[in-house]
Amino acid sequence: MGPTLRRCEGFDVAPLEFLDPSSTVVINMDVVDSPRVWEKMYRPGGAKPQIMNFLWWPPGRVDPEVGMPLMALSCALFPTFANSERTASEVRELVAKWTVPSVSNRARLGWVNLGFRLAHVQPRVEPDIPVVLYPAIYLSSAKRLELFAEVVEAVHRQTPMRVEMRLHENHLVSEKAMACSRICRGRGPWCRLITRSSTVIALKLAACCCGR
């Protein structure tokens, strides 16, 4: 979809008004905007627009006074697919909080933990040193990286362990990721920074008590 009609290599771009609601399903990643999309596609007496929300980011990032009520209404009116069970639970709570029962009861919500592939599953092998995995792929303030680091630092003084951080590619070049890299280099040979692919980074802190 785009502002003007044009033909591209392998696909066409068309305004919403040019789409046929009877044969087109719009998968909208801008969930808050779905009611407006419906209004643009709707034609009196014609087929109703078919719209599905794809929510791939945390609902908490929208404005709490206006954005959240709009998101709740959108997710109640249109089938919504979330990128994790946690996101789906947050959406369900928003819909129940901000919409009346006659609307919230219409909500259709599904989810899947994206990025998980059965082919990647490997048998568990008990490591020689316990491994602690940073419980997120983002370094946003809501993840409380500083608290995680403080707890790990306190525990590793008494218990041998290794810490891994596997980050989303968008956060690999963030200031916090660079700070983690500098801290890692300054801790000595027991701390190593390992790049496993272009999208995953593992920051291994082999916290082996180090005589402290």
Secondary structure, DSSP 8 states (H G I E B T S, - for coil): --SS-EEETTEEE--GGGS-TTT-EEEES-GGGHHHHHHHH--TTS---EEEEEE-S-GGGS-TTTHHHHHHHHHHHS-EEESSHHHHHHHHHHHHHHS-HHHHTT--EEE--TT--GGG-------SS-EEE-S-S---GGG-HHHHHHHHHHHHTTS-EEEE-B--HHHHTSHHHHHHHHHHHHT-TTEEEEE-SSS-EEEEEEE--TT-
